[in-house]
Amino acid sequence: MKLSKVILLIGLLVFACKTNEKETVSKSKLIDSFRASNSEIPNISVHRGGKDLYQYPENCLETIKYINDSIPAIYEIDIAQTKDGKLILMHDNSINRTTSGSGLVRKMTYKELNNFNLVDDFGNETSYKIPLFKEVLNWAKANDVVLTVDIKRSVAQKAVIDAIRNAKAQNNCILITYDVAQAKSAFKYAPELLLSVSARNHDEFDRLLNANIPVDNMVAFTGTRLSPPSLYERLHDNNIVCMLGTLGNLDRQAKARGDVLYASWKDNGIDIIATDRPFEAFKAIN
């Protein structure tokens, strides 16, 4: 190979390296702000973007807007994928329960889905449509709102991360993972994102630490049951935010025995309560 070709090849490699450096994605601001030491983070996470609300369906942008007008919160949303590859907000595999239509999401195009209206948890049909993920990302960016993004099993983690990056919404998204394997793959592909990781007990937290994921990238979902106080203390020692899922049994306990339970759980070491009763929980805590 001639010397001139070698020099040209080296030059191209150097240029490629510099280009890759420029394309490196900046670390999400949430990695610094969502720390246990920061008392200013929202202490309510709204399950499925809002449930059990008259005329306001779950996984609906209008529902998120409605709640956000009243309380500061973060919003858990579910991401599914249509037949034509569109990412949408939808919890179930089918649209039977939450819309005026029927059928499997993966077998329908977004245009077909747009023929139906969303239905609230009481069976009332609304005028609202199934939102595109990118629409919700753009709204979250414009309004400085944080989303916790739950990826359905039929959707590739990479596709959701790419959508977040394309919208430049890294500062507005916490990616939900359910086990160490998911957490490792998410961190490997998107080290700039804050991750919700499953840490329901000391063993699960140990496995996460052994996976070499920085604690700065973690928000700990501690499950839907109360954990030993020692777990919350250990997570706080690492400046990790503790999130408790009261959705389901614990929400029912609070409804039956008094909303003061939400405040007691927060006093025991919970930083964020993930709930189907956001208004009641917020009022009790704040």
Rosetta blueprint (number, residue, H / E / L):
1 M L
2 K L
3 L H
4 S H
5 K H
6 V H
7 I H
8 L H
9 L H
10 I H
11 G H
12 L H
13 L H
14 V H
15 F H
16 A H
17 C H
18 K H
19 T H
20 N H
21 E H
22 K H
23 E L
24 T L
25 V L
26 S L
27 K L
28 S L
29 K L
30 L H
31 I H
32 D H
33 S H
34 F L
35 R L
36 A L
37 S L
38 N L
39 S L
40 E L
41 I L
42 P L
43 N L
44 I E
45 S E
46 V E
47 H H
48 R H
49 G H
50 G L
51 K L
52 D L
53 L E
54 Y L
55 Q L
56 Y E
57 P L
58 E L
59 N L
60 C L
61 L H
62 E H
63 T H
64 I H
65 K H
66 Y H
67 I H
68 N H
69 D L
70 S L
71 I L
72 P L
73 A L
74 I E
75 Y E
76 E E
77 I E
78 D E
79 I E
80 A E
81 Q E
82 T L
83 K L
84 D L
85 G L
86 K L
87 L E
88 I E
89 L E
90 M L
91 H L
92 D L
93 N L
94 S E
95 I L
96 N L
97 R L
98 T L
99 T E
100 S L
101 G L
102 S L
103 G L
104 L E
105 V H
106 R H
107 K H
108 M L
109 T L
110 Y H
111 K H
112 E H
113 L H
114 N L
115 N L
116 F L
117 N L
118 L E
119 V E
120 D L
121 D L
122 F L
123 G L
124 N L
125 E E
126 T L
127 S L
128 Y L
129 K L
130 I L
131 P L
132 L E
133 F H
134 K H
135 E H
136 V H
137 L H
138 N H
139 W H
140 A H
141 K H
142 A H
143 N H
144 D L
145 V L
146 V L
147 L E
148 T E
149 V E
150 D E
151 I E
152 K L
153 R L
154 S L
155 V L
156 A L
157 Q H
158 K H
159 A H
160 V H
161 I H
162 D H
163 A H
164 I H
165 R H
166 N H
167 A L
168 K L
169 A L
170 Q H
171 N H
172 N H
173 C E
174 I E
175 L E
176 I E
177 T L
178 Y L
179 D L
180 V H
181 A H
182 Q H
183 A H
184 K H
185 S H
186 A H
187 F H
188 K H
189 Y H
190 A L
191 P L
192 E L
193 L L
194 L E
195 L E
196 S E
197 V E
198 S E
199 A L
200 R L
201 N L
202 H H
203 D H
204 E H
205 F H
206 D H
207 R H
208 L H
209 L H
210 N H
211 A L
212 N L
213 I L
214 P L
215 V H
216 D H
217 N H
218 M E
219 V E
220 A E
221 F E
222 T L
223 G L
224 T L
225 R L
226 L L
227 S L
228 P L
229 P H
230 S H
231 L H
232 Y H
233 E H
234 R H
235 L H
236 H H
237 D H
238 N L
239 N L
240 I L
241 V E
242 C E
243 M E
244 L E
245 G E
246 T L
247 L L
248 G L
249 N H
250 L H
251 D H
252 R H
253 Q H
254 A H
255 K H
256 A H
257 R H
258 G L
259 D L
260 V H
261 L H
262 Y H
263 A H
264 S H
265 W H
266 K H
267 D H
268 N L
269 G L
270 I L
271 D L
272 I E
273 I E
274 A E
275 T E
276 D L
277 R L
278 P H
279 F H
280 E H
281 A H
282 F H
283 K H
284 A H
285 I H
286 N L
